[in-house]
C-alpha cells in the first residue's frame, strides 16, 4: 500500500529531520537568550533611573 523506501533512505530522512529539529531548537534558545538579556538591561536601567531620582 505505502512505499516507505529502503532502510538507508529512512535513516537519511530521520537524520535530516533530526538536524532540522536541533537547528530550530538551538535558534529558539539563542533568540530567547537575547530577549532575556534585553529585558535584564531594561530592568537595570529602570533601577538606575529610580536611584538617580531618589538621590
SULWOMO-V385102 format. One record per backbone hydrogen bond with DSSP energy under -0.5 kcal/mol. NH is the residue of the N-H (numbers start at 1). CO is the residue of the C=O. Records with the same first field share a line. If there is no record, write none. Layout:
NH: CO  CO
//
This chain:
4: 2
10: 6
11: 7
12: 8
13: 9
14: 10
15: 11
16: 12
17: 13
18: 14
19: 15
20: 16
21: 17
22: 18
23: 19
24: 20
25: 21
26: 22
27: 23
28: 24
29: 25
30: 26
31: 27
32: 28
33: 29
34: 30
35: 31
36: 32
37: 33
38: 34
39: 35
40: 36
41: 37
42: 38
43: 39
44: 40
45: 41
46: 42
47: 43
48: 44
49: 45
50: 46
51: 47
52: 48
53: 49
54: 50
55: 51
//
